[in-house]
Protein backbone atom coordinates (compact mmCIF):
# COMPACT_ATOMS: atom_id res chain seq x y z
CA UNK A 1 0.00 0.00 0.00
CA UNK A 2 3.02 2.28 0.26
CA UNK A 3 3.01 3.17 -3.42
CA UNK A 4 -0.71 2.72 -4.03
CA UNK A 5 -1.49 6.44 -4.20
CA UNK A 6 1.36 7.03 -6.67
CA UNK A 7 0.14 4.23 -8.95
CA UNK A 8 -3.49 5.31 -8.62
CA UNK A 9 -2.71 8.93 -9.49
CA UNK A 10 -0.61 7.80 -12.46
CA UNK A 11 -3.39 5.56 -13.75
CA UNK A 12 -6.09 8.22 -13.34
CA UNK A 13 -4.20 11.31 -14.51
CA UNK A 14 -4.10 12.69 -10.97
CA UNK A 15 -7.83 12.37 -10.30
CA UNK A 16 -7.88 9.11 -8.32
CA UNK A 17 -7.98 8.69 -4.56
CA UNK A 18 -8.51 5.92 -2.05
CA UNK A 19 -9.67 5.59 1.51
CA UNK A 20 -8.43 2.83 3.78
CA UNK A 21 -10.49 1.50 6.65
CA UNK A 22 -10.13 -1.25 9.21
CA UNK A 23 -11.87 -4.48 8.28
CA UNK A 24 -11.17 -7.21 10.82
CA UNK A 25 -8.70 -9.02 13.05
CA UNK A 26 -7.80 -12.67 12.65
CA UNK A 27 -5.83 -14.95 14.95
CA UNK A 28 -2.49 -16.14 13.62
CA UNK A 29 -1.61 -19.74 14.52
CA UNK A 30 0.90 -22.45 13.73
CA UNK A 31 4.03 -21.91 11.69
CA UNK A 32 2.99 -18.41 10.66
CA UNK A 33 2.67 -17.37 14.33
CA UNK A 34 6.08 -18.89 15.17
CA UNK A 35 7.66 -17.05 12.21
CA UNK A 36 6.21 -13.73 13.36
CA UNK A 37 7.42 -14.22 16.93
CA UNK A 38 10.89 -15.25 15.71
CA UNK A 39 11.15 -12.20 13.45
CA UNK A 40 10.02 -9.88 16.25
CA UNK A 41 12.47 -11.46 18.70
CA UNK A 42 15.35 -11.14 16.24
CA UNK A 43 14.49 -7.50 15.54
CA UNK A 44 14.21 -6.68 19.26
CA UNK A 45 17.56 -8.26 20.08
CA UNK A 46 19.27 -6.53 17.13
CA UNK A 47 18.03 -3.08 18.02
DRENTORKOL-3810 file (N, C-alpha, C; in nm, 4 decimals):
REM DRENTORKOL-3810
@n.u->0.0812; n.v->-0.1202; n.w->0.0000; ca.u->0.0000; ca.v->0.0000; ca.w->0.0000; c.u->0.0854; c.v->0.1263; c.w->0.0000
@n.u->0.2158; n.v->0.1109; n.w->0.0192; ca.u->0.3022; ca.v->0.2280; ca.w->0.0255; c.u->0.2969; c.v->0.3113; c.w->-0.1014
@n.u->0.2991; n.v->0.2451; n.w->-0.2147; ca.u->0.3010; ca.v->0.3171; ca.w->-0.3419; c.u->0.1652; c.v->0.3202; c.w->-0.4105
@n.u->0.0614; n.v->0.2791; n.w->-0.3418; ca.u->-0.0707; ca.v->0.2723; ca.w->-0.4030; c.u->-0.1168; c.v->0.4073; c.w->-0.4553
@n.u->-0.1015; n.v->0.5128; n.w->-0.3773; ca.u->-0.1490; ca.v->0.6439; ca.w->-0.4203; c.u->-0.0726; c.v->0.6925; c.w->-0.5429
@n.u->0.0561; n.v->0.6625; n.w->-0.5510; ca.u->0.1356; ca.v->0.7027; ca.w->-0.6672; c.u->0.0845; c.v->0.6308; c.w->-0.7918
@n.u->0.0637; n.v->0.5001; n.w->-0.7813; ca.u->0.0145; ca.v->0.4228; ca.w->-0.8951; c.u->-0.1275; c.v->0.4646; c.w->-0.9335
@n.u->-0.2115; n.v->0.4897; n.w->-0.8350; ca.u->-0.3490; ca.v->0.5314; ca.w->-0.8621; c.u->-0.3531; c.v->0.6659; c.w->-0.9323
@n.u->-0.2748; n.v->0.7606; n.w->-0.8848; ca.u->-0.2706; ca.v->0.8927; ca.w->-0.9494; c.u->-0.2167; c.v->0.8830; c.w->-1.0908
@n.u->-0.1164; n.v->0.7985; n.w->-1.1112; ca.u->-0.0611; ca.v->0.7802; ca.w->-1.2457; c.u->-0.1648; c.v->0.7208; c.w->-1.3398
@n.u->-0.2398; n.v->0.6233; n.w->-1.2917; ca.u->-0.3395; ca.v->0.5556; ca.w->-1.3751; c.u->-0.4621; c.v->0.6414; c.w->-1.4026
@n.u->-0.4878; n.v->0.7412; n.w->-1.3183; ca.u->-0.6093; ca.v->0.8220; ca.w->-1.3336; c.u->-0.5801; c.v->0.9675; c.w->-1.3658
@n.u->-0.4608; n.v->0.9944; n.w->-1.4143; ca.u->-0.4202; ca.v->1.1308; ca.w->-1.4512; c.u->-0.4377; c.v->1.2289; c.w->-1.3349
@n.u->-0.4067; n.v->1.1824; n.w->-1.2142; ca.u->-0.4101; ca.v->1.2687; ca.w->-1.0965; c.u->-0.5455; c.v->1.2853; c.w->-1.0317
@n.u->-0.6486; n.v->1.2176; n.w->-1.0832; ca.u->-0.7834; ca.v->1.2372; ca.w->-1.0302; c.u->-0.8254; c.v->1.1291; c.w->-0.9304
@n.u->-0.7485; n.v->1.0217; n.w->-0.9183; ca.u->-0.7884; ca.v->0.9112; ca.w->-0.8321; c.u->-0.7540; c.v->0.9331; c.w->-0.6860
@n.u->-0.8278; n.v->0.8665; n.w->-0.5995; ca.u->-0.7985; ca.v->0.8692; ca.w->-0.4561; c.u->-0.8470; c.v->0.7380; c.w->-0.3961
@n.u->-0.8033; n.v->0.7102; n.w->-0.2754; ca.u->-0.8506; ca.v->0.5921; ca.w->-0.2048; c.u->-0.8682; c.v->0.6256; c.w->-0.0582
@n.u->-0.9451; n.v->0.5431; n.w->0.0083; ca.u->-0.9670; ca.v->0.5594; ca.w->0.1512; c.u->-0.9532; c.v->0.4218; c.w->0.2151
@n.u->-0.8639; n.v->0.4095; n.w->0.3092; ca.u->-0.8426; ca.v->0.2827; ca.w->0.3781; c.u->-0.9248; c.v->0.2815; c.w->0.5063
@n.u->-0.9772; n.v->0.1634; n.w->0.5389; ca.u->-1.0495; ca.v->0.1497; ca.w->0.6651; c.u->-1.0260; c.v->0.0110; c.w->0.7217
@n.u->-1.0326; n.v->0.0012; n.w->0.8520; ca.u->-1.0125; ca.v->-0.1248; ca.w->0.9210; c.u->-1.1231; c.v->-0.2215; c.w->0.8851
@n.u->-1.0877; n.v->-0.3471; n.w->0.8625; ca.u->-1.1870; ca.v->-0.4479; ca.w->0.8276; c.u->-1.2073; c.v->-0.5492; c.w->0.9389
@n.u->-1.1017; n.v->-0.6191; n.w->0.9782; ca.u->-1.1174; ca.v->-0.7210; ca.w->1.0817; c.u->-0.9822; c.v->-0.7658; c.w->1.1372
@n.u->-0.9872; n.v->-0.8364; n.w->1.2467; ca.u->-0.8702; ca.v->-0.9017; ca.w->1.3051; c.u->-0.8861; c.v->-1.0521; c.w->1.2866
@n.u->-0.7765; n.v->-1.1214; n.w->1.2741; ca.u->-0.7802; ca.v->-1.2668; ca.w->1.2651; c.u->-0.6635; c.v->-1.3228; c.w->1.3453
@n.u->-0.6873; n.v->-1.4323; n.w->1.4150; ca.u->-0.5830; ca.v->-1.4949; ca.w->1.4948; c.u->-0.4823; c.v->-1.5635; c.w->1.4029
@n.u->-0.3560; n.v->-1.5489; n.w->1.4363; ca.u->-0.2490; ca.v->-1.6143; ca.w->1.3615; c.u->-0.2039; c.v->-1.7342; c.w->1.4436
@n.u->-0.1979; n.v->-1.8510; n.w->1.3804; ca.u->-0.1614; ca.v->-1.9740; ca.w->1.4522; c.u->-0.0575; c.v->-2.0523; c.w->1.3735
@n.u->-0.0004; n.v->-2.1517; n.w->1.4394; ca.u->0.0896; ca.v->-2.2451; ca.w->1.3732; c.u->0.2216; c.v->-2.1846; c.w->1.3320
@n.u->0.2724; n.v->-2.2323; n.w->1.2183; ca.u->0.4032; ca.v->-2.1907; ca.w->1.1688; c.u->0.4082; c.v->-2.0412; c.w->1.1446
@n.u->0.3015; n.v->-1.9854; n.w->1.0932; ca.u->0.2988; ca.v->-1.8411; ca.w->1.0664; c.u->0.3175; c.v->-1.7623; c.w->1.1960
@n.u->0.2530; n.v->-1.8041; n.w->1.3035; ca.u->0.2674; ca.v->-1.7370; ca.w->1.4329; c.u->0.4106; c.v->-1.7497; c.w->1.4848
@n.u->0.4693; n.v->-1.8685; n.w->1.4724; ca.u->0.6081; ca.v->-1.8885; ca.w->1.5169; c.u->0.7044; c.v->-1.8013; c.w->1.4365
@n.u->0.6808; n.v->-1.7889; n.w->1.3058; ca.u->0.7662; ca.v->-1.7054; ca.w->1.2214; c.u->0.7581; c.v->-1.5583; c.w->1.2616
@n.u->0.6398; n.v->-1.5126; n.w->1.2942; ca.u->0.6210; ca.v->-1.3730; ca.w->1.3357; c.u->0.6927; c.v->-1.3470; c.w->1.4680
@n.u->0.6766; n.v->-1.4374; n.w->1.5632; ca.u->0.7422; ca.v->-1.4223; ca.w->1.6933; c.u->0.8934; c.v->-1.4252; c.w->1.6761
@n.u->0.9441; n.v->-1.5155; n.w->1.5936; ca.u->1.0886; ca.v->-1.5250; ca.w->1.5713; c.u->1.1429; c.v->-1.3974; c.w->1.5075
@n.u->1.0720; n.v->-1.3434; n.w->1.4096; ca.u->1.1153; ca.v->-1.2197; ca.w->1.3445; c.u->1.1147; c.v->-1.1029; c.w->1.4423
@n.u->1.0113; n.v->-1.0957; n.w->1.5253; ca.u->1.0020; ca.v->-0.9881; ca.w->1.6245; c.u->1.1142; c.v->-0.9997; c.w->1.7275
@n.u->1.1415; n.v->-1.1225; n.w->1.7724; ca.u->1.2473; ca.v->-1.1461; ca.w->1.8703; c.u->1.3832; c.v->-1.1087; c.w->1.8126
@n.u->1.4083; n.v->-1.1457; n.w->1.6888; ca.u->1.5351; ca.v->-1.1136; ca.w->1.6244; c.u->1.5512; c.v->-0.9623; c.w->1.6082
@n.u->1.4439; n.v->-0.8956; n.w->1.5707; ca.u->1.4486; ca.v->-0.7501; ca.w->1.5542; c.u->1.4723; c.v->-0.6810; c.w->1.6877
@n.u->1.4069; n.v->-0.7284; n.w->1.7924; ca.u->1.4211; ca.v->-0.6677; ca.w->1.9259; c.u->1.5622; c.v->-0.6861; c.w->1.9804
@n.u->1.6218; n.v->-0.8021; n.w->1.9560; ca.u->1.7562; ca.v->-0.8257; ca.w->2.0081; c.u->1.8633; c.v->-0.7549; c.w->1.9246
@n.u->1.8322; n.v->-0.7234; n.w->1.7991; ca.u->1.9273; ca.v->-0.6531; ca.w->1.7127; c.u->1.9273; c.v->-0.5032; c.w->1.7392
@n.u->1.8168; n.v->-0.4517; n.w->1.7870; ca.u->1.8033; ca.v->-0.3076; ca.w->1.8016; c.u->1.8155; c.v->-0.2643; c.w->1.9389
END
